[in-house]
Amino acid sequence: DLDGAIEAIKKAVSMAPNNIDLAIVEVSFHLRKGSLDDAEKALDNAWNLKKVASDPRCDIYAAAIALRRGDEEKALEHGEKAVELDKDFLERFMPIDEGLIDIGKLLKSKKLM
Protein backbone atom coordinates (compact mmCIF):
# COMPACT_ATOMS: atom_id res chain seq x y z
CA ASP A 1 0.00 0.00 0.00
CA LEU A 2 1.76 3.13 -1.26
CA ASP A 3 -0.24 5.49 0.95
CA GLY A 4 0.83 3.52 4.01
CA ALA A 5 4.44 3.57 2.85
CA ILE A 6 4.27 7.33 2.39
CA GLU A 7 2.92 7.82 5.89
CA ALA A 8 5.63 5.55 7.31
CA ILE A 9 8.44 7.34 5.48
CA LYS A 10 7.08 10.75 6.50
CA LYS A 11 7.18 9.58 10.12
CA ALA A 12 10.72 8.30 9.65
CA VAL A 13 11.78 11.62 8.10
CA SER A 14 10.27 13.52 11.03
CA MET A 15 12.21 11.30 13.44
CA ALA A 16 15.50 11.68 11.52
CA PRO A 17 15.17 15.07 9.78
CA ASN A 18 18.83 15.22 8.74
CA ASN A 19 18.84 11.87 6.93
CA ILE A 20 19.03 12.51 3.19
CA ASP A 21 18.47 8.85 2.37
CA LEU A 22 15.05 8.93 4.03
CA ALA A 23 14.26 12.25 2.36
CA ILE A 24 15.06 10.77 -1.06
CA VAL A 25 12.87 7.75 -0.37
CA GLU A 26 10.00 10.11 0.43
CA VAL A 27 10.54 11.89 -2.91
CA SER A 28 10.55 8.54 -4.68
CA PHE A 29 7.31 7.38 -3.06
CA HIS A 30 5.48 10.61 -3.93
CA LEU A 31 6.76 10.38 -7.50
CA ARG A 32 5.53 6.79 -7.81
CA LYS A 33 2.13 7.88 -6.58
CA GLY A 34 2.07 10.78 -9.05
CA SER A 35 1.87 13.41 -6.30
CA LEU A 36 4.22 15.88 -7.95
CA ASP A 37 3.60 18.77 -5.55
CA ASP A 38 4.38 16.51 -2.59
CA ALA A 39 7.41 15.10 -4.42
CA GLU A 40 8.72 18.64 -5.00
CA LYS A 41 8.16 19.58 -1.37
CA ALA A 42 10.08 16.49 -0.22
CA LEU A 43 12.78 17.22 -2.81
CA ASP A 44 13.21 20.74 -1.42
CA ASN A 45 13.92 19.12 1.94
CA ALA A 46 16.43 16.74 0.33
CA TRP A 47 18.22 19.62 -1.46
CA ASN A 48 18.63 21.32 1.93
CA LEU A 49 20.19 18.16 3.34
CA LYS A 50 22.47 17.39 0.42
CA LYS A 51 25.97 17.63 1.78
CA VAL A 52 27.86 15.52 -0.73
CA ALA A 53 28.43 17.41 -3.97
CA SER A 54 28.80 14.16 -5.91
CA ASP A 55 25.37 12.81 -4.88
CA PRO A 56 23.21 12.73 -8.04
CA ARG A 57 19.93 11.78 -6.40
CA CYS A 58 18.45 15.25 -5.98
CA ASP A 59 19.17 16.09 -9.59
CA ILE A 60 17.77 12.87 -11.00
CA TYR A 61 14.55 13.20 -9.02
CA ALA A 62 14.29 16.88 -10.00
CA ALA A 63 14.66 15.70 -13.62
CA ALA A 64 11.96 13.06 -13.19
CA ILE A 65 9.54 15.59 -11.65
CA ALA A 66 10.25 18.17 -14.38
CA LEU A 67 9.64 15.55 -17.07
CA ARG A 68 6.33 14.56 -15.50
CA ARG A 69 5.37 18.23 -15.51
CA GLY A 70 6.19 18.43 -19.21
CA ASP A 71 9.34 20.54 -18.84
CA GLU A 72 11.78 18.53 -20.94
CA GLU A 73 14.40 21.29 -20.96
CA LYS A 74 14.56 21.42 -17.16
CA ALA A 75 14.48 17.61 -17.03
CA LEU A 76 17.49 17.40 -19.34
CA GLU A 77 19.35 20.07 -17.39
CA HIS A 78 18.99 18.14 -14.12
CA GLY A 79 19.48 14.80 -15.85
CA GLU A 80 22.75 15.91 -17.43
CA LYS A 81 24.03 17.13 -14.08
CA ALA A 82 23.14 13.82 -12.44
CA VAL A 83 24.93 11.88 -15.19
CA GLU A 84 27.99 14.16 -14.84
CA LEU A 85 28.06 13.42 -11.11
CA ASP A 86 27.69 9.65 -11.54
CA LYS A 87 27.17 8.32 -15.05
CA ASP A 88 26.10 4.86 -13.86
CA PHE A 89 23.70 6.04 -11.18
CA LEU A 90 20.54 5.94 -13.26
CA GLU A 91 21.35 2.51 -14.70
CA ARG A 92 21.62 1.19 -11.15
CA PHE A 93 18.47 2.87 -9.85
CA MET A 94 16.04 2.51 -12.80
CA PRO A 95 15.40 -1.19 -12.11
CA ILE A 96 14.47 -0.49 -8.49
CA ASP A 97 12.57 2.78 -8.88
CA GLU A 98 9.89 2.84 -11.55
CA GLY A 99 9.60 6.60 -11.10
CA LEU A 100 12.94 6.99 -12.89
CA ILE A 101 12.18 4.96 -16.01
CA ASP A 102 10.91 7.86 -18.14
CA ILE A 103 13.84 10.15 -17.37
CA GLY A 104 16.20 7.26 -18.10
CA LYS A 105 14.59 6.76 -21.51
CA LEU A 106 14.85 10.49 -22.26
CA LEU A 107 18.52 10.66 -21.30
CA LYS A 108 19.28 7.56 -23.37
CA SER A 109 17.45 9.00 -26.39
CA LYS A 110 19.63 12.12 -26.11
CA LYS A 111 22.70 9.86 -25.79
CA LEU A 112 23.51 11.32 -22.38
CA MET A 113 23.90 7.89 -20.82
N, C-alpha and C positions, 0 to 999 in steps of 0.2 A: 504494500500500500504506500504509494508515493507521498500522499498527504501525511501519513504517520511518520514516514522517514524525514520529511521536511520539519515537522514539529520536533522530532528527536534531535535533528542536527541543529536546529535553532536553540534548543535547550543546551546542547553541548557547547555551541558558540558562546552563549551567555555565561556559561561556567568557565570557559577558557577563552576570553575575548582577545587574547594576543596570539592565538594559534592560527596561522595562515592556512594550514592544511584543512582544518575544520571549516574555515571561511570559504575556501575553494570548493569543498564538498557541498556547502550550502548553495553556492552559485550553480554548480552542476545540477543539483536536484531541481532548483527553480527552472533552469533551462530545459531540463527533460520534461517538466510539467508544462512548459510553454508560458510560464509567468515571467515575462521579460522585465517588467517593472521591478518585481521582487529580485530577479537575477541581477539587475543593474544595482539595486540597493546593496545586495550582498557583495557584489563586485567592488563597489566603492569602499566597503569595509576591508576587503582583501587588499586593495591598492594601498590603503593606509597602513596595513600590516607588512606589506612586502618590504623585506629588508635585504634580500639577496638580489642583486642587480641581474644575475643570470637566470632567474626564475621566470620561465616563459608563461606560466599558468594564467596570470592576470591578462596578459595580452591575447592569449588564445581564446579565453572565454569572452573578452571584450570583442574579439573578431566574430565569434559565434553569435553573440547577441546582436551586433551590428548587421550581420548577414540576415538574421531572422527579421530584423526591422527593415530590410530592403536596402541598406546602405552598403553596397558592395565596395565602394572606395574606402570607407572607414574599416570595413572588414579586412580588406587587403593590407591596409596600413598596419593594423594590429597583427595580422597573420604574418606578414613579412618580418616584423620585429620579433615575434615569437620564434620563427624559424631561424633568424639570425642568432638568437640567444641559445637555441638548442635545436638543431635541424632534425633530430630524430624524435623529438618530444611528441609530436602529433601522431607519428606512426605508432608509438608505444601506447598512447592514450585513446586513440580512436576505437580500438577494439573493446575497450572497457567503458567508454562513455559515449553513448549514442548521440548525445548532444553536440559532439564534435565532428560527426560524419560529414555534414554539409560543408563546413569550413575546410575540412581536409580535401574534399572533392574540388572545391574552388581553388585552393592553393596548388593542388596537383594540376588542374587545368591550365593554370598560369605558369606552370613549371617552376614553382617556388619551392617545391619539395619533391 
